[in-house]
Amino acid sequence: MTDAAINAAATTLPAIAKEETPFTRFRKAFVEDKVAVAGLVLFLIIVSLALLAPWITPQNPYDLRSVDIMDSRLPPGATMGEGFTSWLGTDGVGRDLYSGILYGLRISLMVGALSGIIAASVGMAVGLTAAYAGGRVETVLMRIVDLQLSLPAVLIALILVAALGKGVDKIIFALVVVQWAYYARTVRGTALVERRKEYVEAAQSLGLSNARVVFRHIMPNCLAPVIVIITVQTAHAIALEATLSFLGVGLPQTEPSLGVLIANGFQYMLSGKYWISVFPGLALLLTIVSINLMGDRIRDVLNPRLEK
């Protein structure tokens, strides 16, 4: 190899090495917004505390043997009967609020994540099928979507939970029914654009099956708006679960979700026992705000036209 070829290769390799991947570009664009980074850090702290709850909390609020009614409504900083300090106080049944909040975050995050994943899967399947099949199939599916979106989400969730009963699985099912139509409408619009592109026609001309064309070629190009919706709907699902539990139709009293903890302290607000509702409410607020801050930045990065 001549010296000129070696020099040309030496100048070409750094350019290749510096070529950025889509993930690298996304990461750099995301960290430019300090508010979004703060939301991400806050969300990671919340998730870490929820995951480590069994090891960093002085009490298991699920274990009724560790709950003493004599410790009910203790103010923040009081010493409980078992000898440890309740830094956030206790609720009306004697549960340590710090422990209850961290265990409640586990339920809220699990409900939000599972309902979002399942709803996204169902909505994407419906949206892709409607866009690719067209005709009567598209008309029927989209009329169902329109009917779903025309009804208030809280009303549908209330009816379903009231009919099915209390429980985490019932809450997740109700939230999936409420959310799937948002994904279906968005994915159908994106898939209609992708369906008319040349790469889809090329795949069809090669004799590929409809399922492979849809899920191998069209679906990957529809994921960007779905990621944005997941962040928004996850925060909405967490808030809706807390609303249902606060109204008494969500989770039972034996499971200290954030909504249940807020409901337990509502009756004591006028008597000055503010901490029973305020601290779980702050935890719920911080969780939703952190997710929304990340979602806003993800939306701007994936769709630069929305960013000023």
PAGU-32015 format. One record per residue (C-alpha): x, y negated, z. Coordinates in steps of 0.25 Angstrom, whole numbers, plus 5000, padded with zeros to 4 digits. Layout:
residues N
XYZ/...
END
This chain:
residues 308
500050005000/500649864996/500749755006/499649674999/498649795001/499149805016/498849655018/497549665011/497149775020/497649705032/496749585029/495549675026/495549755038/495349645048/494149595040/493549735040/493849745055/493149615058/491849645051/490749635061/489749745063/488249705065/488349735080/489549645081/488849525074/487549545082/488349545095/489149415091/487849345087/487149395100/488249345110/488249205104/486949185112/487349165126/485949175131/485749305124/487049355130/486549315144/485249395141/485949515137/486849505150/485649485158/484949605152/486149695153/486149665168/484649695170/484849825163/486049865171/485349835184/484149915180/485050035176/485850025189/484550005197/484650145204/486150115209/486049965212/484749955219/484549985234/483150055232/482450135222/481050075221/480550195215/480850275228/479650255237/480450315249/481450195248/480350095248/479850045262/478549955263/479149885275/480149825265/479049755257/479149615253/480549585259/481149455254/482449455246/483649485254/482849565265/483449695271/482549815268/482249935277/483350025270/484349915274/484749855260/484449715257/483349685247/483949565239/482649535231/481649575242/480649695241/479249705235/477949735241/478249885243/479649875248/480449895236/481749815234/481549715223/482949725218/482849875216/481449865210/481849765200/483049845195/482149975194/481049885188/482049835177/482349985174/480850005171/480649875163/481949895154/481550045152/480150005148/480549895139/481649975132/480850105130/479550025125/480449945116/481150065109/479850145108/479050025102/480149995093/480250135088/478750145085/478650005079/479750025070/479150155065/477850085062/478449965056/479350045047/478250145043/477350025040/478349955031/478850075024/477550145021/476750025018/475250035013/474250085022/475250135032/475749995034/474449935035/473950025046/475150015054/475249865053/473849845057/474049935069/475249845072/474449715070/473349775080/474449805090/475049665089/473749595090/473449645104/474149585117/475249675121/474949665136/473449705133/473949835126/474949865136/473949845148/472849935141/473850045138/474450045152/473150045158/472650165150/473950245152/474350215166/475550165173/476950215170/478250175162/477850265151/476550205149/477150065150/478150105139/477050155130/476150035132/477349945128/477650025116/476250015111/476349865113/477649835106/477749935094/476949845085/478049725086/479049825081/478149875070/477849745064/479249695064/479849815058/478749825048/479149685043/480649715043/480449845036/479549785025/480749705021/481749815022/480849905014/480949815001/482449815001/483349894991/484049985001/482650045005/482350064990/483650134988/483350224999/482050264994/482650284980/483650384986/482450464990/482650445005/481450475014/480550365019/480950395034/482350385030/482150255023/481350195034/482150235046/483550245040/483550115031/482350025034/482350035049/483749995053/483449865046/482249835054/482949855068/483449705069/482049655072/481649775081/482849745090/482349605092/480949655095/481449755105/482149655113/480849565114/479949685116/480749745127/480649615135/479149615132/478949755136/479649735150/478749615152/477549685148/477849805157/478049705169/476749645165/476049775165/476649825178/476349685185/474849705181/474849845187/474649925175/476149955172/477050035181/476650085195/477050025208/478050135210/478850085198/479449955202/479449885188/479649735187/478149715184/477749795196/478749725205/478249585201/476749635203/477149685217/477549545221/476549465214/475549485226/476649425235/477049305228/476049215235/476549265249/478049225245/478549365241/479049305228/480249395226/479349525224/478949465210/479949365207/481249455207/480549565198/480049445189/481449385187/481949525184/480849545173/481149395168/482649415167/482449545159/481549495149/482349365147/483649445145/482949535134/482349415127/483649335127/484349455120/483149475111/483149325106/484649335102/484449475096/483349415087/484249295083/485449385080/484649485072/483849375064/484849255063/483749175056/483049155070/484249095076/484448945075/
END
